[in-house]
């Protein structure tokens, strides 16, 4: 089966930022392949869900091989799948570290590695890894998560240099505090531990951003789409903050 529409693979595309990315790409002419352990609640037009445990390298490799066999092209890859955990290094046992690293870092490694052979053959491709404001700065109580987001920044830079001769571009989008299910889950856990009022915590988080509001998934998705478009043809190996000015402080 050949496909005239460009193909974008998104990992972790069923909720939050990933869903916003799927929506933007599908609305602008792409066929979107979502690799996630859960299906869409409402499937965007021209989007297809493939069950995939992104933390499992062999699972990712197999599913992307199926996509390649079906569509014969991959134009864009967005490595979005990830998990957040709040803990210091002392509170992070080896099992937790392995779990966070496997999804956030090895998931991106597996996805990129599986897409590169076809992108090299095409002599074209755009890859975005989803970093974080913690790709730039440290935060308290965020040992494992911050570690993985720093690693993703490095993946973007080194892979961009290695594959520039093949016209494959790799960049990192680095969101700050974005109002997603992941954000609300983290706030809910904090509220449960501390007993504080959730509305007050959310308001404090918004006030901590220089622009005075929480980011929205669409803010991140728009930049992600731009970096995969021809308008960004001379941008590679770079980290792009979408954080309302937080890391500029």
Residue pairs with C-beta under 8 A, 6 or more apart in sequence:
1 70
1 71
1 72
2 71
2 72
3 31
3 71
3 72
3 73
5 29
5 30
5 31
5 46
6 29
6 30
6 31
6 73
6 75
6 76
7 30
7 31
7 33
7 67
7 71
7 73
7 74
7 75
7 76
8 25
8 30
8 31
8 32
8 33
8 75
8 76
8 77
8 78
8 228
9 32
9 33
9 35
9 64
9 67
9 74
9 76
9 77
9 78
9 111
9 115
10 18
10 21
10 22
10 25
10 32
10 33
10 34
10 35
10 77
10 78
10 80
11 18
11 34
11 35
11 36
11 52
11 54
11 60
11 78
11 79
11 80
11 81
11 107
11 108
11 111
12 18
12 35
12 36
12 54
12 80
12 81
12 82
13 19
13 21
13 22
13 32
13 34
13 35
13 36
13 40
13 47
13 49
13 78
13 80
14 34
14 36
14 38
14 39
14 40
14 41
14 49
15 38
15 180
15 181
15 182
16 178
16 180
16 181
16 182
16 217
17 80
17 130
17 175
17 178
17 180
17 217
17 220
17 221
18 34
18 36
18 78
18 80
18 81
19 40
19 44
19 217
20 216
20 217
20 218
20 220
20 221
21 78
21 80
21 220
21 221
21 224
21 225
22 32
22 34
22 40
22 44
22 47
23 44
23 221
24 218
24 221
24 222
24 224
24 225
25 32
25 76
25 225
25 228
26 32
26 44
26 45
26 46
26 47
27 44
27 45
28 225
30 46
30 75
30 76
31 46
31 47
31 48
31 71
32 44
32 46
32 47
32 48
33 47
33 48
33 50
33 67
33 71
34 40
34 47
34 48
34 49
34 50
35 50
35 52
35 54
35 60
35 63
35 64
35 81
35 111
36 49
36 51
36 52
36 54
36 81
37 51
37 52
37 53
37 54
39 49
39 51
40 47
40 49
43 49
50 63
50 66
50 67
51 63
52 59
52 60
52 63
53 59
54 60
54 81
54 103
54 107
54 110
54 111
55 99
55 102
55 103
55 106
55 107
56 102
56 110
57 106
57 109
57 110
60 107
60 110
60 111
60 114
61 110
61 113
61 114
64 74
64 111
64 114
64 115
65 114
67 74
68 74
68 118
73 118
73 122
74 115
74 118
74 119
74 122
74 125
75 124
75 125
75 126
75 228
76 125
76 126
76 127
76 128
76 228
77 111
77 112
77 115
77 125
77 126
77 127
77 128
78 127
78 128
78 130
78 224
78 228
79 107
79 108
79 111
79 112
79 127
79 128
79 129
79 130
79 152
80 130
81 103
81 104
81 107
81 108
82 103
82 104
82 107
82 130
82 148
83 99
83 100
83 103
83 104
83 182
84 145
84 182
84 185
84 186
85 92
85 96
85 100
85 144
85 145
86 141
86 142
86 145
86 186
86 189
86 190
87 96
87 141
87 142
87 143
87 144
88 141
88 143
89 143
92 143
92 144
96 144
97 144
100 144
100 145
100 148
101 144
101 147
101 148
101 151
104 145
104 148
104 149
104 151
104 152
105 148
105 151
105 152
105 155
108 129
108 152
108 155
109 155
112 127
112 129
112 155
112 159
112 170
115 125
115 127
116 125
116 163
116 168
118 125
119 125
119 127
119 163
119 166
119 168
120 163
120 166
120 168
123 166
123 167
124 167
124 168
125 166
125 167
125 168
125 169
126 168
126 169
126 170
126 227
126 228
126 229
126 232
127 156
127 159
127 168
127 169
127 170
127 171
128 170
128 171
128 172
128 173
128 224
128 227
128 228
129 152
129 153
129 155
129 156
129 170
129 171
129 172
129 173
130 152
130 172
130 173
130 175
130 220
130 224
131 149
131 152
131 153
131 156
131 172
131 173
131 174
131 175
131 239
132 145
132 146
132 149
132 152
132 174
132 175
132 176
133 139
133 174
133 175
133 176
133 177
133 241
133 243
133 246
133 247
134 142
134 145
134 146
134 149
134 150
135 149
135 150
135 152
135 153
135 172
135 174
135 239
136 153
136 174
136 239
136 241
136 247
137 247
138 146
139 146
149 174
152 172
153 172
153 174
153 239
155 170
155 172
156 170
156 171
156 172
156 237
156 238
156 239
157 170
157 172
157 237
157 239
159 170
160 169
160 170
160 171
160 236
160 237
160 238
161 237
163 170
164 236
164 237
169 227
169 232
169 233
169 235
169 236
170 236
170 237
171 227
171 232
171 235
171 236
171 237
171 238
171 239
171 240
172 238
172 239
172 240
173 220
173 223
173 224
173 227
173 240
173 242
174 239
174 240
174 241
174 242
174 243
174 247
175 215
175 219
175 220
175 242
175 243
176 209
176 215
176 241
176 242
176 243
176 244
176 246
176 247
177 183
177 205
177 206
177 208
177 209
177 214
177 215
177 243
177 244
177 246
178 214
178 215
178 216
178 217
178 219
178 220
178 242
179 214
179 215
179 216
179 217
180 217
183 214
187 198
187 201
187 202
187 205
188 198
190 196
190 201
191 197
191 198
191 201
202 214
205 214
206 212
206 213
206 214
208 246
209 215
209 243
209 244
209 245
209 246
210 244
210 245
210 246
210 248
210 249
211 244
211 245
212 244
213 244
215 242
215 243
215 244
219 242
220 242
223 240
223 242
226 232
227 235
227 240
241 247
241 248
